[in-house]
Amino acid sequence: MRVDVVTLFPDMIDAPLSESIVGRARNEGLLELGFSNPRDFAADRHGTVDDRPYGGGTGMVMMAEPVYRAIGKVKRKGTYVVLLTPKGVRFDQGLAVKLSAKKHLVLVCGHYEGIDERVSSSADLELSIGDYVLTGGEPAAVAVIDAVTRLLPGVLRKKDAAVNETFTDGLLEAPHYTRPGVWRGKKVPGVLLSGDHARIAAWRRRSAESLTGKRRPDLKKPPRAAGRKGF
Ligand code: SAM
């Protein structure tokens, strides 16, 4: 898969996505990550990309033309363009799965007060990573790329590593334990030491259902991603 990010601050994305599993996926060519900077398309020699909002108010707004041209530089036939905004549909595992099936994503990061609204018609999807406001779209792009990359074939070493995880089955995952068997007086549940795979699977299922019922009963509802534009 290829992902291009339209951003004024590529280092905020490149550095965290150079480490660990995603860094390895990039080194192995499973994920190609590129950047397109609206500043390269500024109309003046100062590289101005923002201006004051029409109608007054605080902060600066990213101008439409440099962002539009930065998208155009990397967009090709079949590209799926995602605008990151707190006003978008909420990102979830179902959307991560659907985005991981795309061949080429372009993620557009706003900064300051956001991007001139007229650019939104260039996007296939407006996406929020949660009900809070970040200073810019870059941490959101990192979260989306990380969640999508680990779903790409070959990225996780064990074939089924992403199969039983939290959110995949409308459930939170059962708890994990590792050695030692007793840690500061707390014991690992005995069933996990039994070697009986059927009992272990049943215990994990029960634990997952009980945890989900207590913490996230809303997960039992049908996935929200169904029927969205472009999927
Ligand atoms: N003034 C905007 C509002 O109230 O909706 C917030 C702009 S925010 C300070 C600047 C940029 O950060 C946005 O254009 C967007 O790209 C990004 N951003 C902030 N929160 C986000 C979130 N929850 N999900 C995705 N992107 C977000």
Residues whose N, C-alpha, C, O or C-beta is under 5 A from the ligand:
A	BS01	SAM	L84 T85 P86 V108 C109 G110 H111 Y112 E113 G114 I115 L127 S128 I129 G130 Y132 V133 L134 T135 G136 G137 A140
